[in-house]
Amino acid sequence: MTPPVTPVLVVDDQAPFRAIARQVVELTPGFAVAGEAETGEDAVRLAAELAPAVVLMDINLPGINGIEATRRILAEAPETRVILLSTYRESDLPADAMDSGARRYVHKEDFEPGVLLDVLGDEAVTG
């Protein structure tokens, strides 16, 4: 019997990073990309439609930012695991990133399959 696949929503306004994130997800056993979004509003809409288990969320997005999109997604589906991704150093994250409900923050350069595997057991990000 095939193990269940964990659906992932990739949210980033930059197509090159979405392609990289898609490749990382596809290389991670047990995970598959369910959809992609370029804006915070699209992320919220697609999260409601697709019910992904994991959302890879860029912080800087057109429209509502990734922090607000995270809050809205988790208000409707608190079981969703959101990973905030950005080029910020952790010490430079916007203050509200730490109370957004995201499971963790990962610098885009550090995003790799182990991040997806780890997030299934991680606790919420705390400041």
N, C-alpha and C positions, 0 to 999 in steps of 0.2 A: 504494500500500500504506500502511495506517495504521501510524504509529510505535507501538511498544509503550508501554503505560501503566504508570507506576510506582505500585504500590499503597502506600497510606499508612494506618497505624493511628493514630488520634487517641486520646490518653489524657489525660483530665482529669476531675476529680470535679464540675466546674461545667458544667452544661448550656449556659449562655450562651457560655462560651469554646469548648466543643466545636462549637457552631453557627458561631462565627466562624472557627475553624480549618477546619471543613468548607468554608466559603465560600472561604477563601483557597486551599485545595487545589483546589477545583473551578474556580477562576479561573486556576490555574497550568497552562499547556499541558503535556500529557504526564503529569499526575498525577491520581489518583482515590482517594477514600476507600474503603478495603477494609473498615473496621470502626471501631467506637468502644468504648472501655472507660472505666469510672468508677473502678476500683480497680487497685492494682498487681498483685494476683493475676489479675484478669481480663485485664490487659494481657499478662501472661506466657502465659496460656492462649490468648488470641486470636492472639498473635504466633506461637505454635507451630502453630495451626490455619490461619492465613491467610498466613503467610510474607510479611509486608509488606517492601518494600525500605527503607521509611522509617517510623520511629515518632516521633511528636510526643509527648513525655513530660513531663507536669507533674511537678514535684518533690514537692509536698505532696499525697499521696493517702491515702485510708483504707486500712488494712491495711498491706502493705509499701509503702514510699515509692517514688517514681519512680527514685531512685538504685539501690535494691536491685532493682527490677523491670528496670532497664536491665542490670544485671550478669547477671541470670538469663536475659534474652532473648539477650544477646550470648554467654553461655556455650553456648547451644544453636545460635545462628545468628550467628556472628561477622561475617558479611557485611552484617548489618542495620545501617542508618545510623540512629542515635538522636539526636534533637535534644532537649535538655532545655529546657523552657520554664517560666518562673516569673515572679513579680513581684519577685524578689530583684534587687538591684543585683549586678553580677558580683562586686564586692568582698565582698559579704555571702553568697555561696554557701556552703553547707555544704562543709567541707574535702573530704569524700569524693565530692563531685560531680565534681571534677576528675580523679579516677582511676576513674570509673565505666565508661569506655570510650565515652561519648557522643562524637559527632563535634563538637558545639559546644553552647554555651549561648546562648539568645536570650531577652531580656526579652519578655514577652507583648505589650507595646506595640509592639515592633519586628518582630513576626512578619508577614511579607508574602511574596508569591510568590518574590521573589529569594532568600529563605532556602532554599526548597526546591530551587531551581535550583543554588544554590551548594553545597549539602551533598553533592551527588553527586561533587564533586571534593575536598571538605575532608578534611584529616587529622584524626586523633583529637584531642580536647581534651587539652591538657597544662597542668599547673599550674606 
